[in-house]
Amino acid sequence: MAKSVRMSKKGQLVIPKEMREALGFQEGDQLLVTLDGERVILERPEQYARATRGMLKGTWGTTKEEVKRYLEKERRTWE
């Protein structure tokens, strides 16, 4: 589904009614606006959280002990 819309002087756009209904967007809903290259993505914050959950898993270690050592090392740099 594609529709042409016009941006106002204030940078506002109207999401066409058919699209709002198809997505279940209602007045007062909070949406997250993300820039992806030259595309703008609108989604509910909960959808974004689900999509990005776990992306940093293992960054600071894979066991509790590794994470603890990492945190202790970082905290020592604060002093």
Phi, psi and omega per residue, in radians:
M1 nan 2.249 3.113
A2 -2.364 2.396 3.105
K3 -2.374 2.565 3.065
S4 -1.612 2.289 3.087
V5 -2.262 2.829 -3.132
R6 -2.067 2.417 3.117
M7 -1.489 2.404 3.115
S8 -1.391 3.020 3.090
K9 -1.035 -0.504 -3.128
K10 -1.506 0.072 3.137
G11 1.415 0.300 -3.107
Q12 -1.595 2.523 3.073
L13 -2.179 2.654 3.031
V14 -1.849 2.173 3.039
I15 -1.378 2.127 -3.094
P16 -0.946 2.527 -3.067
K17 -0.920 -0.764 -3.124
E18 -1.039 -0.666 -3.140
M19 -1.271 -0.748 3.097
R20 -1.012 -0.781 -3.132
E21 -1.154 -0.749 -3.129
A22 -1.088 -0.602 -3.123
L23 -1.593 -0.182 -3.123
G24 1.326 0.357 3.100
F25 -1.311 2.362 3.123
Q26 -2.263 2.824 3.103
E27 -0.938 2.322 3.114
G28 1.581 -0.173 3.102
D29 -1.098 2.485 3.059
Q30 -1.606 2.316 3.132
L31 -2.172 2.540 3.063
L32 -1.707 2.276 3.135
V33 -1.861 2.107 -3.099
T34 -2.127 2.391 3.062
L35 -1.678 2.135 -3.132
D36 -2.170 1.618 -3.033
G37 1.168 -2.028 3.101
E38 -1.866 0.298 3.121
R39 -1.934 2.547 3.034
V40 -1.883 2.248 -3.119
I41 -1.980 2.267 3.046
L42 -1.890 2.231 3.082
E43 -2.689 2.832 3.080
R44 -1.269 2.516 3.138
P45 -0.954 -0.602 -3.129
E46 -1.127 -0.656 3.120
Q47 -1.146 -0.723 3.123
Y48 -1.114 -0.749 3.137
A49 -1.077 -0.744 3.106
R50 -1.116 -0.708 -3.090
A51 -1.194 -0.529 -3.078
T52 -1.780 -0.065 -3.114
R53 -1.035 2.308 3.068
G54 1.482 0.012 -3.093
M55 -1.097 -0.512 -3.104
L56 -1.720 0.133 -3.116
K57 -0.987 2.272 3.115
G58 1.522 -0.087 -3.097
T59 -1.078 -0.687 -3.078
W60 -1.839 0.090 3.118
G61 2.421 2.848 -3.107
T62 -1.867 -0.183 3.096
T63 -2.173 2.867 3.113
K64 -1.048 -0.657 -3.127
E65 -1.137 -0.753 3.117
E66 -1.105 -0.750 3.122
V67 -1.119 -0.736 3.125
K68 -1.065 -0.785 3.121
R69 -1.088 -0.727 3.125
Y70 -1.064 -0.835 -3.133
L71 -1.092 -0.738 3.116
E72 -1.071 -0.741 3.115
K73 -1.088 -0.787 3.111
E74 -1.097 -0.748 -3.126
R75 -1.108 -0.586 3.109
R76 -1.108 -0.518 3.136
T77 -1.284 -0.249 -3.134
W78 -1.324 -0.380 -3.034
E79 -1.408 nan nan
